[in-house]
Amino acid sequence: MIDATAHVNGLRRKLARLKDFGRPPARAENVPAERGTASPFWVIVQKEFGDHMRSWRFGILIGIIALACIGSIYAAVTALKDGVKTQDTDTSFLFLQMFTASDGTLPTFTTFVSFLGPLMGIALGFDAINSERGKGTLSRMLSQPIYRDDFIRAKFTASLLLIAVVLYALGFLVMGLGLFTIGYPPTPEEVVRVVLFLAIGVVYVGFWLNLSMLFSIRFRQAATSALSGIALWIFFSVFYSMIMGIVDRATMPPETSALSMLLRHAKMMLALNRLSPSFLFSETTSTMLAPGVRSLGPLTTEQVVGAIASPLPLGQSLLLCWPQLVGLVAATLICFGFSYLLFMRQEIRSRS
C-alpha cells in the first residue's frame, strides 16, 4: 500500500513537470523574492551607481563642474551686490538671480549646466555597453537569470540617479552659498522654481546620456561612441547657432515687406532653433528662473499694448514652457527607445 501511494505521488510530480514544460519563465519582478534578497534590476543599479562613484573619470568631471559652478556663484554674488547698490536689481525675485546673474567675468550657473551637463551625460554613457562587450562580461552577465531589458534599464537608471544627485547637490550648494552671502532668504515659490529647474536639467542631461548609450550599443569601440557623442554636443552647442544665423540672413525678407511675412520668417527661424536641445533647455530655464518672461516667441505691437508689466505666477510659467519641456522629454524617450530596440535585437556571443 505504501509503495502504491509513493508511485502515485511520483506520477503526479512528473505530470506537473510535463505541464510546466515549455511554459515561459516568470519575470524576476513577478516572482516573490526571498527574504533578504533584491531583484536583479536593483542589484545592477546599485553596482553601476557604486562603480560610477568610485571611478576617476567621474571624480575629475564632477571636480571641473563644481569649480565652474563655484566661479559662477562668485560672479552672481558680485553682480547682485553691485546691482543692489545701484538699485538696478528687481528684489522681488532676488534669490533666483543667483542662477542667472553674472558680472561679465564668468558665465551664469545655467550656462554652465547647459554647456557642461551634456559632457557629464556623455562621460557616463559612452562605454556603458561596448566596454562590457569588449571585456567579455556582457555574455557572462546575461547568461545568468537576468533579462536584457533589466540590464539596459538598470544601466540607464543608475546613471540618471547619479546625474540627479550631482545636479541637485550643486543647485542646493548655490542656494546655500547665496543665502550665506546675500542674506536674503528665498520665498516658497522661488524654492519650487529652483527645484523644477534642476529637474529640467536632469531631463536635459538624461537626453545626452541616452544618446551616448545609443552610440555605445551601435559602435563596438568606446572611442568611436565617445567621439560621436562629443561631436553632436559641439555641433548643437557651438555650430548650430552659427548655421541658423547664416540661414536667417539668407532668408530674411526685406524690411519693407509686410508684417505677416516678417512674422512668418521669425516663426520659421524659431522652429528651426527649437530643433536643438540646448535651445529648448535655455527657453525652459529662462522661463522658470525669470518670472518676468511673458513670451517665448515674437509679439506684435497690438499684443504688447495694454499688457501689465508684472511677473508671471508659477503655474503660468509652467504653461509657457510646457511645449519645450515636453519636447525634451520626448527626445529623451525616443533615444532610449532606439537604444532599447537596438540592444534587444543584437546578437551577444561569448568570447572564447
GUDREN-84647 format. One record per residue (C-alpha): residue in three letters; y, z, x; residue number from 1. Coordinates in Angstrom, 1 decimal. Layout:
<rs>
{res: ALA, v: Y, w: Z, u: X, n: NUM}
...
</rs>
This chain:
<rs>
{res: MET, v: 0.0, w: 0.0, u: 0.0, n: 1}
{res: ILE, v: 2.4, w: 0.8, u: 2.8, n: 2}
{res: ASP, v: 1.6, w: -2.4, u: 4.6, n: 3}
{res: ALA, v: 2.3, w: -4.5, u: 1.4, n: 4}
{res: THR, v: 5.6, w: -2.8, u: 1.0, n: 5}
{res: ALA, v: 6.6, w: -3.4, u: 4.6, n: 6}
{res: HIS, v: 5.5, w: -7.1, u: 4.2, n: 7}
{res: VAL, v: 7.7, w: -7.5, u: 1.1, n: 8}
{res: ASN, v: 10.7, w: -5.9, u: 2.8, n: 9}
{res: GLY, v: 10.3, w: -8.3, u: 5.7, n: 10}
{res: LEU, v: 10.2, w: -11.3, u: 3.4, n: 11}
{res: ARG, v: 13.3, w: -10.1, u: 1.7, n: 12}
{res: ARG, v: 15.1, w: -9.8, u: 5.0, n: 13}
{res: LYS, v: 14.0, w: -13.3, u: 6.0, n: 14}
{res: LEU, v: 15.2, w: -14.7, u: 2.7, n: 15}
{res: ALA, v: 18.5, w: -13.0, u: 3.1, n: 16}
{res: ARG, v: 18.9, w: -14.6, u: 6.6, n: 17}
{res: LEU, v: 18.0, w: -18.0, u: 5.2, n: 18}
{res: LYS, v: 20.6, w: -17.7, u: 2.5, n: 19}
{res: ASP, v: 23.3, w: -16.9, u: 5.1, n: 20}
{res: PHE, v: 22.1, w: -19.7, u: 7.5, n: 21}
{res: GLY, v: 24.8, w: -22.4, u: 7.7, n: 22}
{res: ARG, v: 27.4, w: -20.4, u: 6.0, n: 23}
{res: PRO, v: 30.8, w: -20.4, u: 7.9, n: 24}
{res: PRO, v: 31.6, w: -17.1, u: 9.6, n: 25}
{res: ALA, v: 34.2, w: -15.0, u: 8.1, n: 26}
{res: ARG, v: 37.6, w: -14.9, u: 9.8, n: 27}
{res: ALA, v: 38.3, w: -12.0, u: 12.0, n: 28}
{res: GLU, v: 41.1, w: -10.6, u: 9.9, n: 29}
{res: ASN, v: 38.9, w: -10.6, u: 6.8, n: 30}
{res: VAL, v: 36.2, w: -8.6, u: 8.4, n: 31}
{res: PRO, v: 36.9, w: -4.9, u: 8.3, n: 32}
{res: ALA, v: 37.4, w: -3.7, u: 11.8, n: 33}
{res: GLU, v: 35.6, w: -0.8, u: 13.1, n: 34}
{res: ARG, v: 37.4, w: 2.5, u: 13.6, n: 35}
{res: GLY, v: 39.5, w: 2.4, u: 16.8, n: 36}
{res: THR, v: 39.3, w: -1.4, u: 17.2, n: 37}
{res: ALA, v: 42.0, w: -4.0, u: 16.8, n: 38}
{res: SER, v: 41.8, w: -7.7, u: 15.7, n: 39}
{res: PRO, v: 41.6, w: -10.3, u: 18.4, n: 40}
{res: PHE, v: 45.1, w: -11.6, u: 17.4, n: 41}
{res: TRP, v: 46.9, w: -8.4, u: 18.2, n: 42}
{res: VAL, v: 44.8, w: -7.8, u: 21.3, n: 43}
{res: ILE, v: 46.1, w: -11.2, u: 22.7, n: 44}
{res: VAL, v: 49.6, w: -10.4, u: 21.6, n: 45}
{res: GLN, v: 49.6, w: -7.0, u: 23.5, n: 46}
{res: LYS, v: 48.1, w: -8.6, u: 26.5, n: 47}
{res: GLU, v: 50.6, w: -11.5, u: 26.6, n: 48}
{res: PHE, v: 53.5, w: -9.2, u: 26.0, n: 49}
{res: GLY, v: 52.5, w: -6.9, u: 28.9, n: 50}
{res: ASP, v: 51.9, w: -9.9, u: 31.2, n: 51}
{res: HIS, v: 55.4, w: -11.2, u: 30.5, n: 52}
{res: MET, v: 57.0, w: -7.8, u: 31.0, n: 53}
{res: ARG, v: 55.2, w: -7.4, u: 34.4, n: 54}
{res: SER, v: 55.9, w: -10.9, u: 35.7, n: 55}
{res: TRP, v: 58.5, w: -11.5, u: 38.4, n: 56}
{res: ARG, v: 59.7, w: -14.6, u: 36.5, n: 57}
{res: PHE, v: 60.8, w: -12.5, u: 33.5, n: 58}
{res: GLY, v: 62.4, w: -9.9, u: 35.7, n: 59}
{res: ILE, v: 64.5, w: -12.4, u: 37.6, n: 60}
{res: LEU, v: 65.5, w: -14.2, u: 34.4, n: 61}
{res: ILE, v: 66.5, w: -11.0, u: 32.5, n: 62}
{res: GLY, v: 68.5, w: -9.9, u: 35.5, n: 63}
{res: ILE, v: 70.5, w: -13.1, u: 35.5, n: 64}
{res: ILE, v: 71.1, w: -12.9, u: 31.8, n: 65}
{res: ALA, v: 72.0, w: -9.2, u: 31.9, n: 66}
{res: LEU, v: 74.6, w: -9.8, u: 34.7, n: 67}
{res: ALA, v: 76.1, w: -12.7, u: 32.8, n: 68}
{res: CYS, v: 76.4, w: -10.6, u: 29.7, n: 69}
{res: ILE, v: 78.0, w: -7.7, u: 31.6, n: 70}
{res: GLY, v: 80.5, w: -10.1, u: 33.0, n: 71}
{res: SER, v: 81.3, w: -11.4, u: 29.5, n: 72}
{res: ILE, v: 81.8, w: -7.8, u: 28.3, n: 73}
{res: TYR, v: 84.3, w: -7.2, u: 31.1, n: 74}
{res: ALA, v: 86.2, w: -10.4, u: 30.2, n: 75}
{res: ALA, v: 86.2, w: -9.5, u: 26.5, n: 76}
{res: VAL, v: 87.5, w: -5.9, u: 27.1, n: 77}
{res: THR, v: 90.3, w: -7.3, u: 29.3, n: 78}
{res: ALA, v: 91.3, w: -9.8, u: 26.7, n: 79}
{res: LEU, v: 91.2, w: -7.2, u: 23.9, n: 80}
{res: LYS, v: 93.3, w: -4.8, u: 25.9, n: 81}
{res: ASP, v: 95.9, w: -7.4, u: 26.6, n: 82}
{res: GLY, v: 95.8, w: -8.6, u: 23.0, n: 83}
{res: VAL, v: 96.4, w: -5.1, u: 21.6, n: 84}
{res: LYS, v: 99.3, w: -4.6, u: 23.9, n: 85}
{res: THR, v: 101.0, w: -7.8, u: 22.7, n: 86}
{res: GLN, v: 99.8, w: -7.3, u: 19.1, n: 87}
{res: ASP, v: 98.1, w: -10.7, u: 19.0, n: 88}
{res: THR, v: 94.7, w: -9.4, u: 18.0, n: 89}
{res: ASP, v: 93.6, w: -9.0, u: 14.5, n: 90}
{res: THR, v: 92.4, w: -5.4, u: 14.3, n: 91}
{res: SER, v: 90.6, w: -5.8, u: 11.0, n: 92}
{res: PHE, v: 87.5, w: -7.2, u: 12.9, n: 93}
{res: LEU, v: 88.4, w: -6.0, u: 16.4, n: 94}
{res: PHE, v: 84.8, w: -5.0, u: 17.3, n: 95}
{res: LEU, v: 83.4, w: -8.4, u: 16.6, n: 96}
{res: GLN, v: 85.8, w: -9.9, u: 19.2, n: 97}
{res: MET, v: 83.7, w: -8.2, u: 21.8, n: 98}
{res: PHE, v: 81.3, w: -11.1, u: 21.4, n: 99}
{res: THR, v: 83.8, w: -13.9, u: 21.0, n: 100}
{res: ALA, v: 86.9, w: -12.9, u: 23.1, n: 101}
{res: SER, v: 87.5, w: -13.8, u: 26.8, n: 102}
{res: ASP, v: 90.3, w: -13.6, u: 29.2, n: 103}
{res: GLY, v: 89.5, w: -17.1, u: 30.6, n: 104}
{res: THR, v: 87.7, w: -16.0, u: 33.7, n: 105}
{res: LEU, v: 84.2, w: -15.9, u: 32.2, n: 106}
{res: PRO, v: 82.7, w: -17.4, u: 29.1, n: 107}
{res: THR, v: 82.1, w: -15.3, u: 26.0, n: 108}
{res: PHE, v: 78.8, w: -13.5, u: 25.1, n: 109}
{res: THR, v: 78.0, w: -16.1, u: 22.5, n: 110}
{res: THR, v: 78.4, w: -18.9, u: 25.1, n: 111}
{res: PHE, v: 76.1, w: -17.2, u: 27.5, n: 112}
{res: VAL, v: 73.5, w: -16.7, u: 24.8, n: 113}
{res: SER, v: 73.9, w: -20.4, u: 23.7, n: 114}
{res: PHE, v: 73.5, w: -21.6, u: 27.3, n: 115}
{res: LEU, v: 71.1, w: -19.2, u: 28.9, n: 116}
{res: GLY, v: 69.0, w: -18.3, u: 25.9, n: 117}
{res: PRO, v: 67.1, w: -21.7, u: 25.9, n: 118}
{res: LEU, v: 66.3, w: -21.1, u: 29.6, n: 119}
{res: MET, v: 64.5, w: -17.9, u: 28.7, n: 120}
{res: GLY, v: 62.6, w: -19.6, u: 25.9, n: 121}
{res: ILE, v: 61.5, w: -22.4, u: 28.3, n: 122}
{res: ALA, v: 60.5, w: -20.0, u: 31.0, n: 123}
{res: LEU, v: 58.3, w: -18.1, u: 28.6, n: 124}
{res: GLY, v: 56.5, w: -21.1, u: 27.1, n: 125}
{res: PHE, v: 56.3, w: -24.0, u: 29.7, n: 126}
{res: ASP, v: 53.0, w: -22.8, u: 31.1, n: 127}
{res: ALA, v: 51.6, w: -20.9, u: 28.1, n: 128}
{res: ILE, v: 48.6, w: -23.2, u: 27.6, n: 129}
{res: ASN, v: 48.3, w: -25.5, u: 30.6, n: 130}
{res: SER, v: 48.1, w: -22.6, u: 33.0, n: 131}
{res: GLU, v: 45.2, w: -21.1, u: 31.0, n: 132}
{res: ARG, v: 43.5, w: -24.5, u: 31.1, n: 133}
{res: GLY, v: 44.2, w: -25.0, u: 34.8, n: 134}
{res: LYS, v: 42.7, w: -21.6, u: 35.7, n: 135}
{res: GLY, v: 39.7, w: -22.2, u: 33.5, n: 136}
{res: THR, v: 40.3, w: -19.1, u: 31.4, n: 137}
{res: LEU, v: 41.1, w: -21.1, u: 28.2, n: 138}
{res: SER, v: 37.5, w: -22.2, u: 27.6, n: 139}
{res: ARG, v: 36.2, w: -18.8, u: 28.5, n: 140}
{res: MET, v: 38.5, w: -17.1, u: 26.1, n: 141}
{res: LEU, v: 37.8, w: -19.4, u: 23.2, n: 142}
{res: SER, v: 34.0, w: -19.1, u: 23.8, n: 143}
{res: GLN, v: 34.5, w: -15.5, u: 22.6, n: 144}
{res: PRO, v: 34.7, w: -14.7, u: 18.9, n: 145}
{res: ILE, v: 38.4, w: -15.8, u: 18.9, n: 146}
{res: TYR, v: 39.8, w: -18.6, u: 16.7, n: 147}
{res: ARG, v: 42.0, w: -21.3, u: 18.1, n: 148}
{res: ASP, v: 44.8, w: -20.6, u: 15.6, n: 149}
{res: ASP, v: 44.7, w: -16.9, u: 16.5, n: 150}
{res: PHE, v: 45.2, w: -17.8, u: 20.2, n: 151}
{res: ILE, v: 48.2, w: -20.2, u: 19.7, n: 152}
{res: ARG, v: 49.8, w: -17.9, u: 17.2, n: 153}
{res: ALA, v: 49.4, w: -14.9, u: 19.4, n: 154}
{res: LYS, v: 51.0, w: -16.7, u: 22.4, n: 155}
{res: PHE, v: 54.0, w: -17.6, u: 20.2, n: 156}
{res: THR, v: 54.3, w: -14.2, u: 18.6, n: 157}
{res: ALA, v: 54.2, w: -12.3, u: 21.9, n: 158}
{res: SER, v: 56.9, w: -14.4, u: 23.5, n: 159}
{res: LEU, v: 59.1, w: -14.3, u: 20.3, n: 160}
{res: LEU, v: 58.8, w: -10.5, u: 20.2, n: 161}
{res: LEU, v: 59.9, w: -10.3, u: 23.8, n: 162}
{res: ILE, v: 62.8, w: -12.6, u: 23.1, n: 163}
{res: ALA, v: 63.8, w: -10.4, u: 20.1, n: 164}
{res: VAL, v: 63.6, w: -7.2, u: 22.3, n: 165}
{res: VAL, v: 65.8, w: -8.8, u: 25.0, n: 166}
{res: LEU, v: 68.5, w: -10.2, u: 22.7, n: 167}
{res: TYR, v: 68.8, w: -7.1, u: 20.6, n: 168}
{res: ALA, v: 68.9, w: -4.9, u: 23.7, n: 169}
{res: LEU, v: 71.7, w: -7.0, u: 25.2, n: 170}
{res: GLY, v: 73.5, w: -7.1, u: 21.8, n: 171}
{res: PHE, v: 73.4, w: -3.3, u: 21.4, n: 172}
{res: LEU, v: 74.5, w: -2.9, u: 25.0, n: 173}
{res: VAL, v: 77.6, w: -4.9, u: 24.2, n: 174}
{res: MET, v: 78.2, w: -2.8, u: 21.2, n: 175}
{res: GLY, v: 77.7, w: 0.4, u: 23.1, n: 176}
{res: LEU, v: 80.0, w: -0.6, u: 26.0, n: 177}
{res: GLY, v: 82.6, w: -1.9, u: 23.6, n: 178}
{res: LEU, v: 82.6, w: 1.4, u: 21.7, n: 179}
{res: PHE, v: 82.9, w: 3.3, u: 25.0, n: 180}
{res: THR, v: 85.7, w: 1.2, u: 26.4, n: 181}
{res: ILE, v: 88.0, w: 0.3, u: 23.5, n: 182}
{res: GLY, v: 87.2, w: 3.5, u: 21.5, n: 183}
{res: TYR, v: 87.2, w: 1.5, u: 18.2, n: 184}
{res: PRO, v: 84.1, w: 2.2, u: 16.0, n: 185}
{res: PRO, v: 82.6, w: -0.7, u: 14.1, n: 186}
{res: THR, v: 82.5, w: -0.9, u: 10.3, n: 187}
{res: PRO, v: 79.2, w: -1.3, u: 8.5, n: 188}
{res: GLU, v: 80.0, w: -4.9, u: 7.8, n: 189}
{res: GLU, v: 80.6, w: -5.6, u: 11.5, n: 190}
{res: VAL, v: 77.2, w: -4.0, u: 12.4, n: 191}
{res: VAL, v: 75.4, w: -6.2, u: 9.8, n: 192}
{res: ARG, v: 77.2, w: -9.3, u: 11.1, n: 193}
{res: VAL, v: 76.1, w: -8.5, u: 14.7, n: 194}
{res: VAL, v: 72.5, w: -7.8, u: 13.7, n: 195}
{res: LEU, v: 72.4, w: -11.1, u: 11.8, n: 196}
{res: PHE, v: 74.0, w: -12.9, u: 14.7, n: 197}
{res: LEU, v: 71.2, w: -11.6, u: 17.0, n: 198}
{res: ALA, v: 68.6, w: -12.6, u: 14.5, n: 199}
{res: ILE, v: 70.1, w: -16.2, u: 14.5, n: 200}
{res: GLY, v: 69.9, w: -16.0, u: 18.3, n: 201}
{res: VAL, v: 66.2, w: -15.2, u: 18.2, n: 202}
{res: VAL, v: 65.6, w: -18.2, u: 15.9, n: 203}
{res: TYR, v: 67.6, w: -20.4, u: 18.3, n: 204}
{res: VAL, v: 65.7, w: -19.3, u: 21.4, n: 205}
{res: GLY, v: 62.5, w: -19.5, u: 19.4, n: 206}
{res: PHE, v: 63.1, w: -23.2, u: 18.9, n: 207}
{res: TRP, v: 63.2, w: -23.8, u: 22.6, n: 208}
{res: LEU, v: 60.1, w: -21.6, u: 23.1, n: 209}
{res: ASN, v: 58.2, w: -23.7, u: 20.6, n: 210}
{res: LEU, v: 59.4, w: -26.9, u: 22.3, n: 211}
{res: SER, v: 58.3, w: -25.7, u: 25.7, n: 212}
{res: MET, v: 54.9, w: -24.7, u: 24.2, n: 213}
{res: LEU, v: 54.6, w: -28.2, u: 22.8, n: 214}
{res: PHE, v: 55.1, w: -29.6, u: 26.2, n: 215}
{res: SER, v: 52.7, w: -27.1, u: 27.7, n: 216}
{res: ILE, v: 50.0, w: -28.4, u: 25.3, n: 217}
{res: ARG, v: 50.9, w: -32.0, u: 25.8, n: 218}
{res: PHE, v: 51.0, w: -32.1, u: 29.6, n: 219}
{res: ARG, v: 48.4, w: -30.9, u: 32.0, n: 220}
{res: GLN, v: 50.7, w: -29.9, u: 34.8, n: 221}
{res: ALA, v: 53.1, w: -26.9, u: 34.3, n: 222}
{res: ALA, v: 55.8, w: -28.6, u: 36.4, n: 223}
{res: THR, v: 55.9, w: -31.6, u: 34.1, n: 224}
{res: SER, v: 56.2, w: -29.4, u: 31.0, n: 225}
{res: ALA, v: 58.9, w: -27.3, u: 32.7, n: 226}
{res: LEU, v: 60.9, w: -30.4, u: 33.7, n: 227}
{res: SER, v: 60.6, w: -31.9, u: 30.2, n: 228}
{res: GLY, v: 62.0, w: -28.7, u: 28.6, n: 229}
{res: ILE, v: 64.8, w: -28.3, u: 31.2, n: 230}
{res: ALA, v: 65.7, w: -32.0, u: 30.8, n: 231}
{res: LEU, v: 66.1, w: -31.6, u: 27.0, n: 232}
{res: TRP, v: 68.1, w: -28.4, u: 27.5, n: 233}
{res: ILE, v: 70.5, w: -30.0, u: 29.8, n: 234}
{res: PHE, v: 70.8, w: -33.1, u: 27.6, n: 235}
{res: PHE, v: 71.7, w: -31.1, u: 24.5, n: 236}
{res: SER, v: 73.9, w: -28.5, u: 26.3, n: 237}
{res: VAL, v: 75.9, w: -30.9, u: 28.5, n: 238}
{res: PHE, v: 75.4, w: -34.6, u: 27.9, n: 239}
{res: TYR, v: 75.1, w: -34.8, u: 24.1, n: 240}
{res: SER, v: 78.7, w: -33.7, u: 23.5, n: 241}
{res: MET, v: 79.8, w: -36.4, u: 26.1, n: 242}
{res: ILE, v: 77.9, w: -39.1, u: 24.3, n: 243}
{res: MET, v: 79.3, w: -38.0, u: 21.0, n: 244}
{res: GLY, v: 82.8, w: -38.2, u: 22.4, n: 245}
{res: ILE, v: 82.1, w: -41.8, u: 23.6, n: 246}
{res: VAL, v: 80.8, w: -42.7, u: 20.1, n: 247}
{res: ASP, v: 83.8, w: -41.0, u: 18.5, n: 248}
{res: ARG, v: 86.2, w: -43.1, u: 20.5, n: 249}
{res: ALA, v: 84.3, w: -46.3, u: 20.0, n: 250}
{res: THR, v: 84.0, w: -45.9, u: 16.2, n: 251}
{res: MET, v: 87.4, w: -44.3, u: 15.5, n: 252}
{res: PRO, v: 89.2, w: -46.3, u: 12.8, n: 253}
{res: PRO, v: 93.0, w: -47.0, u: 13.3, n: 254}
{res: GLU, v: 95.4, w: -44.3, u: 12.5, n: 255}
{res: THR, v: 96.9, w: -46.4, u: 9.7, n: 256}
{res: SER, v: 93.5, w: -46.5, u: 7.9, n: 257}
{res: ALA, v: 93.0, w: -45.0, u: 4.5, n: 258}
{res: LEU, v: 92.3, w: -41.3, u: 4.2, n: 259}
{res: SER, v: 88.9, w: -41.9, u: 2.8, n: 260}
{res: MET, v: 87.9, w: -44.0, u: 5.8, n: 261}
{res: LEU, v: 89.1, w: -41.3, u: 8.2, n: 262}
{res: LEU, v: 87.2, w: -38.6, u: 6.3, n: 263}
{res: ARG, v: 84.1, w: -40.7, u: 6.3, n: 264}
{res: HIS, v: 84.3, w: -41.1, u: 10.1, n: 265}
{res: ALA, v: 84.8, w: -37.4, u: 10.6, n: 266}
{res: LYS, v: 81.8, w: -36.5, u: 8.4, n: 267}
{res: MET, v: 79.7, w: -39.0, u: 10.2, n: 268}
{res: MET, v: 80.5, w: -37.6, u: 13.6, n: 269}
{res: LEU, v: 79.9, w: -34.1, u: 12.3, n: 270}
{res: ALA, v: 76.5, w: -35.1, u: 11.0, n: 271}
{res: LEU, v: 75.6, w: -36.6, u: 14.4, n: 272}
{res: ASN, v: 76.8, w: -33.5, u: 16.2, n: 273}
{res: ARG, v: 74.6, w: -31.3, u: 14.0, n: 274}
{res: LEU, v: 71.5, w: -33.1, u: 15.4, n: 275}
{res: SER, v: 72.0, w: -30.8, u: 18.4, n: 276}
{res: PRO, v: 70.5, w: -27.3, u: 18.1, n: 277}
{res: SER, v: 73.3, w: -26.0, u: 20.3, n: 278}
{res: PHE, v: 75.9, w: -27.2, u: 17.9, n: 279}
{res: LEU, v: 74.1, w: -25.7, u: 14.9, n: 280}
{res: PHE, v: 73.9, w: -22.4, u: 16.8, n: 281}
{res: SER, v: 77.6, w: -22.5, u: 17.6, n: 282}
{res: GLU, v: 78.5, w: -23.1, u: 14.0, n: 283}
{res: THR, v: 76.4, w: -20.2, u: 12.7, n: 284}
{res: THR, v: 77.7, w: -17.8, u: 15.3, n: 285}
{res: SER, v: 81.3, w: -18.7, u: 14.8, n: 286}
{res: THR, v: 80.9, w: -18.1, u: 11.0, n: 287}
{res: MET, v: 79.1, w: -14.8, u: 11.4, n: 288}
{res: LEU, v: 81.3, w: -13.3, u: 14.1, n: 289}
{res: ALA, v: 84.7, w: -14.8, u: 12.9, n: 290}
{res: PRO, v: 85.2, w: -13.9, u: 9.3, n: 291}
{res: GLY, v: 88.4, w: -15.9, u: 9.3, n: 292}
{res: VAL, v: 86.4, w: -19.2, u: 9.5, n: 293}
{res: ARG, v: 86.5, w: -20.6, u: 6.0, n: 294}
{res: SER, v: 85.1, w: -24.1, u: 6.5, n: 295}
{res: LEU, v: 82.8, w: -26.0, u: 8.9, n: 296}
{res: GLY, v: 84.0, w: -29.5, u: 8.0, n: 297}
{res: PRO, v: 87.2, w: -31.5, u: 7.6, n: 298}
{res: LEU, v: 89.7, w: -30.3, u: 5.0, n: 299}
{res: THR, v: 92.4, w: -32.3, u: 3.3, n: 300}
{res: THR, v: 95.9, w: -31.0, u: 2.7, n: 301}
{res: GLU, v: 95.2, w: -30.6, u: -1.0, n: 302}
{res: GLN, v: 92.3, w: -28.3, u: -0.2, n: 303}
{res: VAL, v: 94.4, w: -26.2, u: 2.2, n: 304}
{res: VAL, v: 97.4, w: -25.7, u: 0.0, n: 305}
{res: GLY, v: 97.1, w: -22.6, u: -2.1, n: 306}
{res: ALA, v: 94.3, w: -21.1, u: -0.1, n: 307}
{res: ILE, v: 94.6, w: -17.3, u: 0.6, n: 308}
{res: ALA, v: 94.6, w: -16.6, u: 4.3, n: 309}
{res: SER, v: 92.1, w: -13.7, u: 4.3, n: 310}
{res: PRO, v: 88.7, w: -13.2, u: 5.9, n: 311}
{res: LEU, v: 85.6, w: -14.1, u: 4.0, n: 312}
{res: PRO, v: 83.1, w: -11.4, u: 2.9, n: 313}
{res: LEU, v: 79.7, w: -11.2, u: 4.4, n: 314}
{res: GLY, v: 78.0, w: -13.0, u: 1.5, n: 315}
{res: GLN, v: 80.4, w: -15.9, u: 1.6, n: 316}
{res: SER, v: 80.0, w: -16.3, u: 5.4, n: 317}
{res: LEU, v: 76.2, w: -16.4, u: 4.9, n: 318}
{res: LEU, v: 76.6, w: -19.1, u: 2.2, n: 319}
{res: LEU, v: 78.9, w: -21.1, u: 4.5, n: 320}
{res: CYS, v: 76.4, w: -21.2, u: 7.5, n: 321}
{res: TRP, v: 73.2, w: -21.3, u: 5.4, n: 322}
{res: PRO, v: 72.6, w: -25.0, u: 5.9, n: 323}
{res: GLN, v: 72.9, w: -24.7, u: 9.7, n: 324}
{res: LEU, v: 70.6, w: -21.6, u: 9.7, n: 325}
{res: VAL, v: 68.0, w: -23.5, u: 7.6, n: 326}
{res: GLY, v: 68.2, w: -26.4, u: 10.0, n: 327}
{res: LEU, v: 67.5, w: -24.1, u: 13.0, n: 328}
{res: VAL, v: 64.5, w: -22.5, u: 11.2, n: 329}
{res: ALA, v: 63.2, w: -25.9, u: 10.1, n: 330}
{res: ALA, v: 63.4, w: -27.3, u: 13.6, n: 331}
{res: THR, v: 61.5, w: -24.3, u: 14.9, n: 332}
{res: LEU, v: 58.8, w: -24.6, u: 12.3, n: 333}
{res: ILE, v: 58.4, w: -28.3, u: 13.0, n: 334}
{res: CYS, v: 58.0, w: -27.8, u: 16.7, n: 335}
{res: PHE, v: 55.4, w: -25.0, u: 16.0, n: 336}
{res: GLY, v: 53.6, w: -27.3, u: 13.5, n: 337}
{res: PHE, v: 53.3, w: -30.1, u: 16.1, n: 338}
{res: SER, v: 52.1, w: -27.6, u: 18.7, n: 339}
{res: TYR, v: 49.6, w: -26.2, u: 16.3, n: 340}
{res: LEU, v: 48.1, w: -29.6, u: 15.3, n: 341}
{res: LEU, v: 48.0, w: -30.9, u: 18.9, n: 342}
{res: PHE, v: 46.3, w: -27.7, u: 20.2, n: 343}
{res: MET, v: 43.7, w: -27.6, u: 17.3, n: 344}
{res: ARG, v: 42.8, w: -31.3, u: 18.0, n: 345}
{res: GLN, v: 42.5, w: -31.1, u: 21.7, n: 346}
{res: GLU, v: 39.1, w: -31.0, u: 23.4, n: 347}
{res: ILE, v: 38.6, w: -28.0, u: 25.6, n: 348}
{res: ARG, v: 35.9, w: -28.3, u: 28.2, n: 349}
{res: SER, v: 34.7, w: -25.5, u: 30.6, n: 350}
{res: ARG, v: 35.3, w: -26.1, u: 34.3, n: 351}
{res: SER, v: 32.3, w: -26.1, u: 36.4, n: 352}
</rs>
